[in-house]
Amino acid sequence: MSERLVIQSHKGPYAIEFTDEIFAGAAADEPQRHYIVDARVAELYRPQLAPVLASKSVLIVEAKEANKSLERAPDYVAHLMGRGIKRGHVLVAIGGGIIQDITCFLAAVLLRGVEWHFYPTTLLAQADSCIGSKSSINVGQYKNVVGTYTPPARIGLSTAVLQTLPEAEIRSGIGEMLKVHMIAGPNEFDRIAADYGAILADPAMMRTYILRSLEIKKGIIERDEFDRGIRNVMNLGHSFGHAIESATDFGVPHGIAVTIGIDMANFTAVRLGRMAQRHFDRMHPTLRLNYRGFERTEIPAGRFFAAIAKDKKNTDAKLGLILPDAEAVPRRVECANDEKFQADCCEYIARIRTT
C-alpha cells in the first residue's frame, strides 16, 4: 500500500511517499547521489542498503549530538568535496533526526545549496521532523542554535524500519505524536490516547497515526513555515523537554523528554490559573504511560533552570513558553522565571518521582 502527502513550501511542493518497501528509490542512478547514513542503520539494514553502501560517496555517521555540530561540519564538507559533489548532485539522508539535521544544514550551505532527499528511520522523524523545512545543529554547549529552513525534495517513508527500534525510541516518537494531537484540540488528543495501546501493537494503527500527525502538522507549517506565528505552538513541551535533556546529559530520549515537558506545561498552566485541573487529569495518565521508566531519572534543578533560561524562544526578560489555555489549546505566553515558577517545576518533578 502506498500513500502520498504533498507539502507546500517556499521552495515549492515536496512529497512524502509512504511505501512498504524499505529505502525504495534511495539508490537510483541519476543524478549523482551522496549518502549520509546512520551507522546503526547501516549495520541493521546492510542487505537492503547494499547498493547505497557500495556507492563511491557514502558518509557513515554515528547518530549522537556531538556529531550534529558546527565543529564537525568541516569534516563533512571535506568528505563531500573530496568525492566531487556538484550543485546538480543530491544529498541523501538515511537515518533519524540527527542525520536529518546534518544533511539539511549541509544541503543549505554547501555550494550555496544542493537538493536533498530523506529516508527517516525513527518514529520521531517519520511522524514529526521529516516535514516543516526546519533543521538545526549545535554550537559548543548551545543546542540547535544554527539552522535553516531547507525542505527535502523527497521523503521516502516505510514504517517497516520501525520494527528494529527499541520500545523507548518508539515511545519517543509517540511523544511528538501526542504533542501534535494535543495542539489539534481535546478531541484529537482523546482519540490518540484511547488508541495508545493499539498504536504500540498494530503496525496499521501506527501508520494511521503517523499520517494523521503529519496531516495536522502540514496544516500548521503551510500557514507559518518560518515559525513567526502559529507554528510556535509546535514547541509545546520543548522548552521543558530540552532543559530536561540538557540537565540529564541526554539521558532521557528527546520525545520522552518532550512528553514529560507537555505534562509539566499542563501542570504549570494549572498552577498559573490558565487551565482547569480536569484537563491535566484527562491527559496525565497517557503522558505518564508514555514516559514510564524515566520518571525517576534525576533532573538536577540548577542545571534544569540554567538550561531553560537559555532557551532561544525566551525574550530578554521572560521565558517564552507554550502553555495550554482554558480550553486546553496550547498558546505562546511569556512567563517570569521567578521563585513561584521554579517552585512549581520542582514540585512537579518531585510528584512524578514519588507517585
N, C-alpha and C positions, 0 to 999 in steps of 0.2 A: 504494500500500500504506500502511495506517495501523496504528499500534500505540498502546497506551495503557499508561502506567505510573503507578500511584497511590501517592503518598507520604503516610504518616500524620504529622501534626504537632500541636503544641499548639493550633493554630488550626483543627484539623480536616484532613480529607484534601484534597490538591491533586493535579492530574494533569499529567503530561507527555503531550502529544498529538503523536505523530510523524505527519508528513504530507508528501506530495510537493509540495504547493502552498506556495510561499513566502509567508510572512506571512498564512496562512489565518486569517480571522476578526479580523484586527487592526483593521479599520476598521468594525466593527459599530456600529450607530447608538446602541444603548442598553446600559447607561446612558451618561451623558456621559463622554467619554474625553479625557484629556490626555496627549499623547505626548511622550516624551523619546527622541530619535533620535540615534544616532551620525552625525556629519557625513559621514563617509566612506560609510557605508551609504546614507544619503540620496542621495548622489551616484551611487553604483553602481546603485541599485535605484529610481531615480526613477519609471520607469513603474509598477512593481509597488506602489510606495508613494504613488502619485498621490492616492488618497483620503485617506490619512493626512496628507500634506503640505499638502493643501487644508483641513484641519481648522482651526477657529478657535483651537485651543490646541496648538501644536507648539513644542517647545524643542529646537533643534538644538545638540548639544554635541560638541566635539572630544574624542575619547577619549584624554586624556592625564592623567597622575597629578595635575597641578596643578589640574585641574578636578574631581577627586574629593576635595574637601577641605571642611572645615568653613568655611573662609574664603569659599568660593564659594556655600555653601548659601543665604545671604540673597538672592542674585540669583535663584536658582531658586524660592525661596518667593515672592518678589515677582512673578515671571513668572506663576506659577500662581494666586496670589491676584488678580492683575490680570485674569486670564481666567475668574474666577468659580468656581474649584474649590470643591466642597462635599463633605461627608463621604460622600455617596452616589455620588460620581463614582469613576472608575477611572483610575489612572496606568498607562500602557502603555510599557514599556521595549523599545526595539528597538536592539540592539547587543550588545557583548560585556560583559566583567566590569566595566569602569569604569562603563558606563551602568547595569548591574545594581546596582552599589553605590550610585550616586547615587539611583536610583529607589527602591530598598529603604529607604534612610535617610529619604528624604522621605515615603514611604508610612507609615513607622513613627511619625514625629513630627508631620507636618503635620495639623492639625485633630484631633490625638490619634489619628490612624490612618485611612488610606483603603486601599481594595483596590488591588492592582496585578497586572498581567499581564506576562509576559516572553516576548519572541521573541529567543532567543540567536542571534547571528550568527557567533560564533567557535567553533572546536572546543573550546577550553578551557572556554568557558561551557556548551556543549552537553553535554560529556562529564563535567563536574565541577561547576562552581559553580552551575548553574541550580537544583540541589536542595540542601536542607540548611538553608534558612532564614537562614543566616548571611551578613551583608554588613557591610563596614566602610569608613570613609573616613579620610583623612589629616588631621592637625592640624599645621600647620607642617612641621617636619622629621620628624615622627613618623608612620610609615606604619601605617595600619589600626588605630588605637588607639581610635576611636569607632565603635560599631556596634550592631547589633541582630539579633534573631532574628525575622524577619518574612517568612514564605514568600509567594511569589506565589500568587494564587488559581488561576492557569492558566499553563501553559508551552506555547507552540506551537513545535515543533521541526521544521525542514526542513533536511536535510543538503545540499540543493541550493545553499544560500548559501555553503557551504564552497568552491565552485568558484572564487570570486573571491579567496580568501585566498592570500597568498604562502606558499611552502613553509615558511619559518621559523615562521610562525604555525600552520601545520598541525602541525609538529613540536613546537611549544609545547604544543598541546593533547594530543598523544600523550604528552608528558612526564607530564601528570596521569593519563593512562590507564595508563601503565607503573607509576606510583605506586600506584594503587588495586589493580592486579593483583598487585603485589608484596605488598601488605597482605593480599590474599586467600590468599597462600601460593605456594610454589615452583612447583607445577603450573600455576597460573593465569599466573604471570609467564612461565614457559617457553612456554606456549601463545601468548600475545600476541607474545613475542619471535620465535617461529617464523613468525608471520604478519605480521611488521613490514612487509616489502616489499609484501605484498598489501594491507595497510591503506592505504598511500600510493597504490596503483594502482587499487584496486577500490572504487567507492562503496558497493557492497553489503557488502563486508567492513568498511568504515569504519562503516557503520550498525550492523552486528552488534556491533562492539566498543564503540561509543558506548552501546548498550543494555546490554551486559554491564557496562561500567564503572558505569553508573547503578544497575544491579541490586546490584552489590557495595556501592556507597556507601549505597544505600537500607537495606540490612541493618544498616549501622553507625549511620546517623543516626536511624533509628527506635528504636534502643536507647538512644541518648545524644544527643538533639537539642541539648542545651545545652553539649556539649563538656566534660563534667565527668569523663569516664572513658574508655571505649574509643575514643571519637571522636578523642581526642588523636592516635592513630596516623595520622589523615589529614594531619597536619603533617609526615609523612615528607618529608625533603628541603627543607622550607620554612625552617627556621632558617638553614641554609647558603645556600639559594636567595635568601631575602630579603636576606641580607648581601651576596651577590654582586650583586644588583640595586642595592643602595644604593652599594656600592663602585665600581660601574661607571656610576653615574648612569643606571641603567636601560638601559644599552647592551646588556644581554642580556635577551631576552624572558622573561617570567615562567616559562613552562613549560620553557624551555630551562635557565634558572637552577635550577629545581627538579630537572631531570634531572641536572645537574651535582651538585646538592645530594644527591640519592639516591646517586650514585656516591661522593661524599665521605663520606656517612654510612656506606656499606658499607666504605670504606677505613678510616675511623676505628674502626668496630666490629672489624675485623680487628686493628688495632693495639692495641686495648684487650683483646684476647683474648675478645671476645664471640662472634665468628663466624669460621668456618673460611675460609681463603683460597679454597677451591674455590667457595664461594658468590659471592665477589667476582668470580672469574674467569668464573663462569657468567653473571652479569648484565652485567658491564662492557662486552662487545662491543656489545650492543644499546643500552645507555645512551650509550656513546660515539658510536655511529652517530646517535643522536637529537640530540646536542649538537654534532655536527660543524660546523665553521666558526666556532664560538665558543670552542673550547678554548684559543686563543691570545689571547683578549681579556685585556688587562691587568687584574688584580684587585689593587689596592694593599692590602698586608697590613694596614697601620694602619687604613684605612677599613673593611676587612672585619671585623677583630676588634672595632672600636668598634661596628659595626652589630650583630654577633651578640651582643655584651654587652647590648644594649638590647632584645633580643627579649622580647616580652611573655609568653612561656612560661617564662622563667627564674624561679628563686627568688632570694632576696636574695643567696645565697652561690654558687650554681652555675647552669650553663646547663641548661635543660630541653630535652633533645634526644630525637628519635625515632631509635633505632638498632636494627638487626636483632639478634636473639638467635642462639643456636647453630643453630636451625632456619631461619634467615634470615627470621623473622617479626618485623616491627617492634614495638618496645615503647618506652614512655617511660622514660627514665633521666635521672638528674642527673649531670652531668659537670663536673669542675673546669675552669675556663678558665685552665689553667696552662701552663707552658712546654712540657710534653710535648704537650698538646692542640694548641697553636699550632704546634709544630714539625711535627706530623703533618699539619695542614691545609696548611702551607706546602709540605711535601714532596709532597702530593697535587697541588696546583696546579702545582708545578714539573714533575711527571711528565707530566701531561696536556698541558702546553705543549711538551714535548720528545719525546713518543713518538707 
